Structure formats: structure tokens, C-alpha cells
Amino acid sequence: QVQLVESGGGLVQPGESLRLSCTASGNINSAYIMGWHRQVPGKQRELVAFISGTGITSYADSVKGRFTITRINANNTIYLEMNSLGPEDTAVYYCYANWLSAYWGPGTQVTVSS
């Protein structure tokens, strides 16, 4: 079992930045792919970014150049640095970890509004 806890969500204005954190506990190791999805009510959950234990990253086209995902294996923590936020980034952001099984955090709300 792996437990994930996100933090860092909140309300920001367009153009501002926000950093999300996700810390894993339990049977986590560097073999797990970790990353972020987001979901808006009434829409499917979509992949935002993920990072492997060796630091390989991938991003959704909608966030490339604005979001950066990083990982500290020693702390079992990943971060999502989000810059130039716009109203379209408003969503609940979910941390996940996937290897032999997939695990999800409870989510953290990000609202971008003036």
C-alpha cells in the first residue's frame, strides 16, 4: 500500500504561480512513476505531468513551458511548479503513483480567478 498526500493548492490570480507538493508513504520506491492529473467537474481526469524515478518527465501539451515537475526520491516527494496560471488551469489536482498498482491522493483544489 502507498499513501499520498497533496498540499499547496489555493486561489491565485491569472498570471501568478503556485507550487503543489505530494508526499508518499508506505511501500513506495523509486520504481514508481509519480505524477499529477487534474479534473474539472463534468470532465474526464486528464494527465498533467509525470516523472520517473530516474527523472524522466512528460507533460501535457497544455502545460508545457509553464509547469515543471520535480522529484526527490529520498523524501518520496514530488513537486509541481505552476507558472503563468490561467483560468483554464482551475481544477482539482490529484497526485498519483503507479508501478505494480496505481494509487491516488485525495486531491487539492487549484482556482485561478481574478
N, C-alpha and C positions, 0 to 999 in steps of 0.2 A: 504493500500500500504506500501511496505517496500523497501527502497533503500539500496543498498550495494555498498561499495567502497573498493576495494583491494589496497594494496600497498606492496612494499618490493621486487618485482621481480627484476631480473637483470641477469648479466652474471657472472658466477663463474667458477672456475676450478674444475676438478674432485677431490673429497675428501673434498671439502670445505662445508661450511654451509650457510644457508640463512633462514631468518625469514619473513614469509608473515603475513600481518595483514588484517583484514576485519572488517569494522565498519558498523553497521546497523543503519538506522534511519527510522522514520515513526512509523507505528503501530507494532513495534517489542516488544516481551515479551519473558519470559523465557520458554514459551511452545514451541517455535520454536526449531526444530533441526537445527543446523548450521554446515556447513562443507565445504569441498573442493572437487572439481572434477578437472581433468586435461584432456587436449585434445591435441593430435598431429595431424597436417594436414593429412587428409585422413583416420583417425581412429576415432572410437567412443569415446565419452567423457566417462571417467572412474572415479569411486569414489576413492578418496584418503583416506579421513578420515571424520568422523563426530562426533559431541559432542552434548549431550542433555543439557537442562537447568540445570539438576542436576549433570552434569559432567560425565555421561556415555559416553564412547568413543568406536569407532570401526575404524579399519584400514584395508586398502587393504594389502594383503599378501606381495606385492612387496615393501611396505614401513615400515612394522612392524619392530620395533627395531631401525629405523633410523629417523622417523618422529614422532613428538609429537604435538597433537592438544590441545589447552587450550582455556578457555573461561572466560571472565569477564562480568557477566550479568549487573553489574552496569554501564558499559560503552558500552554495546551492541557490544562488540568486541571479535573476536576470532583470534587466532594466530596459525600459523603452523610453528613449528621449524623443519627445514630440515637439517639433518646431513649426512655426508658421501655421498654427492650427486654424481651421475654418469650421463653420457650422456643419459642414459635411462630415466632420470627424466626431461629431456628437454621437455617443453610443455607450453601451456597457462593454467594457474591455475585460476579456477573460484570459487568464494565464492558463497554459496547458503544458503538460509533459507527456511525452509519448515514447515508448520503447516497446516492451512486450505488451503493455497495456497503456491506455490513454487515461489521463487524469486531468481534472479541470478545477480551477479555483472558483469561488463564488461570484467573482466579477466586481468591477469597480466602475462607477459612473464617471464619464467624462462629458462635460457640457461646454460647448463653445458658443457663446452668445454675447451680444452687446447689450 
